[in-house]
Amino acid sequence: MKQTRFLCRTAVIALVFAAAGAGPGTSSVQQGVPETPSWCNGAHGAISIAVDGKAWWRAITPCGPAKKENTYVLGQIVGAFDMNELPDPAAVAASVDARVLAWQRLDALAFVLVLLEVPEDRTDAALQMLRSRYPAAVFGRHVIYTAAEGPHETGRQPQRYAERLIGVPEAGTKLHAPVRIGIVDGRPDATFGLDAESITVLSLVEAPAGVEHATAVACLFACTPATGASGLARGAHLVFAAVLAADRSGRVLSDTYTVARGLDALVSRRVDLVHMSLGGAFDAVLARVVARVLPKVRGFVAAAGNGGPAGPAPFPASYPGVIAVAAVDADAKPWPEGTRGPHIAIAAPGVDLWIPVGGGRYFTGTSYAAPFVTAALAARLAGGRSTQASALCMEAIDLPPAGRDDATGCGLVQWPKTDAQ
């Protein structure tokens, strides 16, 4: 042990689709928010070395330039101003000969976001000028976010190992008290069999996508046993910030501007826990946003990344205070494609997990490991126990090598014991 770091209960599921502009944190046509994000071509790729002097990022990020066309929305800059310090967005754009694509108040986090467009070959120079002219604000390239998932397999008989591995009691894991879990992801399938106190979907894009990924995450939290699986946080209130949408090539992605708005929307709904199975490159703007989210919630869990042992650590999993979750298999061995590094806080089952989504298949990736930790936090919160990462680690099982390591952090998460146990 180490001392470091989801049929409703009342047969009612409330499904709320908040269209763009319909609530706090959602987009506003009056403020010029684009209806659908436009991403650059290519899937999420490598991550560059730290910017803005972030020593903690340099320590966990391997050297090598980012593939800009795969990592950022080319020619776009996001800025975050404190609520009372935003100049006229047109003036901000004019200062670097840019075009205002959108701007948005984040009322729950006391920020205003500005999304600008410049020719790609002028992006770096424009960033320097903006940082010099507005030193109290934060600016960065527009980062692309993708789901932290691996291959999905079919054709095998369902197997169960995850609950046994983390000590889930046979009596089940329905929460003793409702907990509000905020999930930054796609749009889940509302017709799927979920045993949740309520389900709310906040649409941050015009046509939310990522249904399979979001539904699999939702199932890990709240699937009813009738589906063939039993969610670990049944009885929770699930609040989805649907930030994923398909680009012109059909790839399902999100971006800084949309994820930040999603986080603000979740905080405005007073969620207890934030769960994010998405990741991207280092993101100065989202770092500022996450810093304001953390004191307002009882825990923030993120997938630790699927970049392999030498791959870059994704954001926000690498941000201090966010609980980054690695994936292990049925033998509690680290998934070979999992990202390694000092950002890893703890490990959970995430390899060959049979989930009854899409007819039932095996899912792999840190996307599916992270919900086990969020569910464990929900159980702890419902029982009046600490949700600090250090409390999780106190009960975790150390995995080889002895002591904290860059593959599994402080060890394998264990289900919180009750007085009866």
DAFEN-V508928 format. One line per field, one symbol per residue. phi: phi as a letter, one per 40 degrees, with the letter a starting at -180 (. if undefined). psi: psi as a letter, one per 30 degrees, with the letter a starting at -180 (. if undefined). Layout:
phi: ???
psi: ???
This chain:
phi: .bbbd..dcbgbbcbbbccdgcadgccbcccgcccbcbccchcdbcbccdbfgccccdcbbcchcccdcbbbccgbbbbbbddcbccddccccccbfbbccaaacbccbfbbcbbbbbddcbcccccccccccbcccbbaccccbbccbbcbbbgbcdbbaccccbgcccchbcccacbcbcbcaccccccccbcbcabbbbccbcbdbgcccccccccccadcdcchabccbcgccbbcccbcaccccgccabaddccccccccccccfccbbbacbaacdbcccccccdccdccbcibbbcchbcgdbccccbcdccdgcccbcbbcccgcdcdcccbiccccabadabfccbcbgggacbbhcdccddccccccccccccgbcbcdcccccbcccbcccgcaccbgchcdbcccbccc
psi: llga..ileggkkjjkjjlkgglkfllkefggkkekkjllkllkblkllklggjefeefgkllklljefffljkgkkkkkkleggjlkeeeeeffghlkjellkkiefghlkkkjlklkefgeeeeeeeeeeeifflkklljkkklkilalkklflkkkkfeeeeghkkfflgkkfkkkjjkjjaajljffljkilelkkjjjfleikaheeeeeeeeeeegkkffffljlfhkfljkjkjjfklkafffkjlaleeeeeeeeeeeefghlekkkjhllalkjeefeeeeefeefflfkjkkkflhgleglkklkgefkkfkjkklklafggkkkfgkkllffkelllkgkhjjkhkhfklkkklfefeefeeeeeeeeeefgglkgkeeeefeflkkkklklklfegbgakkkkkklef.
